[in-house]
């Protein structure tokens, strides 16, 4: 056997060893384990939700042992003839929906207008105003809740209740709409509006017929972000609540401390389904928008890509 023949197996094995070494040591290579870690995280976060939904169909009162399938805890929300009927659950559900549905159009309309104004403002104080819009995003919600409570009750002597909760929800969620819409504005630029005005459109027509359709994905995304923030809010709703304005988070918190029954799971499941239906509606609207304008982009991509 020659020397070249003797060294051939070692040379053939060397590329395989090099590939194996680069598989583990190359930080710029393809992330081999990223998908596995992502799915583990998704399972970790979704598993408690699935368990909570499962016990909303429990035939017994236990929230730790599944004793069979039943819909009695859903009937306990609205059926007064049910043995487990709780007359405080349905008002809490209606209060949360009322606040969320009122906050959505108010906060979105104000936020879009404020975002356009801040993006186009070129004068003294514009930088400070843009910086101040970030304060609600970084301020602890407990501070916002206490501040609004003190202002409404001591400074303006404003009656606490549904109106105060609505003002608090709009104030807290307004910054999210501004951030999302302003990011979309910076991505669009001024070229489309300038081209429309060069062709004879007035500034109002350019805004209505050019800019707002281009902002539609961001506006729709903001719309449902506000819904999620409002319906899930606990701190501000609690501080600004008086008698008769209990929301679902407040009800679940107060009942869970007293060993509540699975009707709370049923109530939370209903709210989760409403949120999923709203997101599904947004996806369908965005898909129709993309088909009409021929963008070719996925509706899921438009809804998830906020361009903040």
ZIJOWO-V871556 format. One record per residue. RES is the residue in one letter. PHI is phi in radians with two decimals (none if undefined). PSI is psi in whole degrees, -180 to 180 (999 if undefined). NEAR is the number of other C-alpha atoms within 12 Angstrom. Layout:
{{RES:PHI:PSI:NEAR} {RES:PHI:PSI:NEAR}}
This chain:
{{X:none:133:7} {X:-1.40:168:7} {X:-1.15:-37:9} {X:-1.13:-40:10} {X:-1.19:-35:11} {X:-1.20:-32:11} {X:-1.54:-4:13} {X:-1.11:-47:13} {X:-1.07:-37:13} {X:-1.16:-39:14} {X:-1.21:-34:14} {X:-1.24:-32:13} {X:-1.39:-22:13} {X:-1.06:-45:14} {X:-1.06:-36:13} {X:-1.15:-41:14} {X:-1.13:-40:14} {X:-1.12:-41:15} {X:-1.15:-39:14} {X:-1.15:-39:13} {X:-1.17:-42:14} {X:-1.21:-26:17} {X:-1.05:-37:17} {X:-1.72:-22:16} {X:-1.86:-12:14} {X:-1.48:108:14} {X:-1.28:-15:11} {X:-1.74:3:10} {X:-1.36:-178:14} {X:-1.15:130:13} {X:-1.19:100:16} {X:-1.20:-38:16} {X:-1.82:6:13} {X:-1.11:-44:12} {X:-1.13:-37:12} {X:-1.15:-46:12} {X:-1.12:-36:13} {X:-1.10:-45:14} {X:-1.18:-35:14} {X:-1.11:-41:14} {X:-1.13:-43:13} {X:-1.08:-44:15} {X:-1.10:-41:15} {X:-1.09:-38:14} {X:-1.43:-31:13} {X:-1.48:-27:14} {X:-0.98:-46:15} {X:-1.07:-36:14} {X:-1.14:-43:20} {X:-1.08:-41:19} {X:-1.13:-42:24} {X:-1.11:-40:28} {X:-1.14:-40:30} {X:-1.04:-45:29} {X:-1.33:-10:35} {X:-1.25:-16:39} {X:-1.83:19:33} {X:-1.31:140:29} {X:-1.39:-17:23} {X:-1.90:-178:22} {X:-1.53:-8:25} {X:-1.21:144:22} {X:-1.95:16:27} {X:-2.29:-18:17} {X:-2.20:121:18} {X:-1.41:122:20} {X:-1.94:8:16} {X:2.33:165:17} {X:-1.53:134:17} {X:-2.83:152:21} {X:-1.88:19:25} {X:-1.14:-28:30} {X:-1.36:-21:39} {X:-1.33:-37:33} {X:-1.16:-28:26} {X:-1.15:-15:29} {X:-1.39:-43:34} {X:-2.19:-11:25} {X:-1.66:107:18} {X:-1.20:-17:18} {X:-1.44:-8:13} {X:-1.24:147:17} {X:-1.17:-25:16} {X:-1.83:20:26} {X:-1.08:134:22} {X:-2.16:112:28} {X:-1.32:1:20} {X:-1.71:-10:28} {X:-1.34:-48:41} {X:-1.12:-43:32} {X:-1.05:-36:23} {X:-1.14:-41:34} {X:-1.09:-45:34} {X:-1.17:-35:26} {X:-1.17:-43:31} {X:-1.12:-44:41} {X:-1.14:-40:32} {X:-1.10:-45:26} {X:-1.12:-44:38} {X:-1.14:-44:41} {X:-1.23:-28:29} {X:-1.40:-35:28} {X:-1.22:-36:40} {X:-0.97:-58:39} {X:-1.22:-35:29} {X:-1.18:-51:28} {X:-1.16:-37:38} {X:-1.19:-45:39} {X:-1.10:-46:26} {X:-1.16:-40:26} {X:-1.18:-40:35} {X:-1.14:-46:38} {X:-1.09:-41:27} {X:-1.18:-37:28} {X:-1.13:-43:35} {X:-1.13:-42:32} {X:-1.13:-43:20} {X:-1.19:-35:30} {X:-1.22:-30:29} {X:-1.73:-4:18} {X:-1.36:121:16} {X:-2.23:75:14} {X:-2.76:-173:13} {X:-1.14:131:10} {X:1.64:-8:12} {X:-1.16:-41:18} {X:-1.15:-40:16} {X:-1.15:-39:15} {X:-1.15:-42:21} {X:-1.12:-37:25} {X:-1.20:-39:17} {X:-1.17:-24:18} {X:-1.16:-18:28} {X:-1.48:-11:22} {X:-1.05:-46:22} {X:-1.08:-22:27} {X:-1.32:-30:21} {X:-1.85:-12:16} {X:-1.37:131:17} {X:-0.99:140:15} {X:-1.11:-30:26} {X:-1.11:-35:21} {X:-1.19:-42:19} {X:-1.08:-44:29} {X:-1.11:-46:30} {X:-1.13:-42:22} {X:-1.08:-46:24} {X:-1.14:-37:35} {X:-1.10:-45:31} {X:-1.16:-39:21} {X:-1.18:-47:21} {X:-1.20:-40:24} {X:-1.53:-34:20} {X:-1.84:-39:14} {X:-1.50:-52:12} {X:-1.72:-7:13} {X:0.91:45:13} {X:-1.49:136:21} {X:-1.25:127:22} {X:-1.27:147:30} {X:2.71:-151:27} {X:-1.11:-42:33} {X:-1.12:-42:23} {X:-1.13:-41:32} {X:-1.09:-41:40} {X:-1.09:-45:37} {X:-1.09:-39:33} {X:-1.15:-43:41} {X:-1.14:-42:46} {X:-1.13:-43:38} {X:-1.09:-43:34} {X:-1.28:-37:41} {X:-1.56:-8:44} {X:-1.09:-40:40} {X:-1.11:-35:38} {X:-1.11:-41:42} {X:-1.13:-42:47} {X:-1.10:-44:46} {X:-1.12:-46:38} {X:-1.14:-46:41} {X:-1.20:-39:43} {X:-1.16:-36:33} {X:-1.08:-40:27} {X:-1.17:-37:34} {X:-1.10:-44:37} {X:-1.15:-32:25} {X:-1.25:-34:21} {X:-1.31:-45:24} {X:1.43:-171:20} {X:-1.78:-2:22} {X:-1.10:-42:16} {X:-1.17:-42:23} {X:-1.14:-43:27} {X:-1.10:-39:20} {X:-1.14:-40:18} {X:-1.13:-41:21} {X:-1.26:-30:20} {X:-1.15:-28:13} {X:-1.53:4:13} {X:1.92:0:13} {X:-1.36:144:18} {X:-1.34:164:17} {X:-0.99:-37:20} {X:-1.18:-41:15} {X:-1.16:-38:18} {X:-1.12:-37:24} {X:-1.18:-45:25} {X:-1.32:-40:17} {X:-1.75:-14:19} {X:-2.08:-56:25} {X:-1.25:-48:34} {X:-1.08:-42:26} {X:-1.07:-36:25} {X:-1.22:-27:30} {X:-1.49:-2:35} {X:-0.95:-45:34} {X:-1.05:-42:39} {X:-1.19:-39:42} {X:-1.13:-44:42} {X:-1.16:-40:41} {X:-1.09:-43:41} {X:-1.08:-38:46} {X:-0.98:-47:40} {X:-1.48:-23:37} {X:-1.12:-44:38} {X:-1.07:-41:40} {X:-1.04:-46:41} {X:-1.14:-40:30} {X:-1.17:-44:36} {X:-1.20:-45:43} {X:-1.28:-20:42} {X:-1.72:-5:30} {X:-1.26:136:37} {X:-2.06:-47:29} {X:-1.14:-54:31} {X:-1.13:-41:40} {X:-1.08:-38:44} {X:-1.20:-44:36} {X:-1.21:-32:34} {X:-1.74:13:38} {X:-1.63:139:34} {X:-2.07:-166:21} {X:-1.17:131:15} {X:1.56:13:21} {X:-2.28:36:33} {X:-1.30:129:39} {X:-1.70:175:44} {X:-1.08:-48:41} {X:-1.01:-40:32} {X:-1.14:-43:34} {X:-1.13:-45:36} {X:-1.12:-39:29} {X:-1.13:-47:20} {X:-1.22:-36:20} {X:-1.35:-34:22} {X:-1.15:-30:18} {X:-1.22:-19:12} {X:-1.90:29:11} {X:0.97:65:16} {X:-1.20:170:24} {X:-1.70:176:33} {X:-1.13:-4:41} {X:-1.11:-27:46} {X:-1.17:-38:44} {X:-1.10:-40:40} {X:-1.13:-40:37} {X:-1.13:-43:41} {X:-1.15:-35:38} {X:-1.15:-40:28} {X:-1.08:-43:28} {X:-1.14:-38:30} {X:-1.13:-41:24} {X:-1.15:-38:16} {X:-1.11:-41:23} {X:-1.12:-42:26} {X:-1.14:-38:17} {X:-1.14:-38:17} {X:-1.17:-41:25} {X:-1.15:-38:27} {X:-1.11:-41:20} {X:-1.08:-40:21} {X:-1.09:-41:31} {X:-1.11:-41:26} {X:-1.15:-40:21} {X:-1.16:-43:24} {X:-1.15:-37:34} {X:-1.12:-41:26} {X:-1.15:-38:20} {X:-1.10:-43:25} {X:-1.15:-39:24} {X:-1.16:-39:15} {X:-1.18:-38:13} {X:-1.70:0:14} {X:1.11:35:12} {X:-1.34:-28:17} {X:1.30:7:16} {X:-1.61:156:21} {X:-1.32:144:21} {X:-1.17:-35:28} {X:-1.12:-39:22} {X:-1.14:-43:20} {X:-1.15:-37:30} {X:-1.29:-34:32} {X:-1.51:-23:23} {X:-1.65:94:21} {X:-1.50:-15:29} {X:0.97:49:24} {X:-1.30:999:21}}
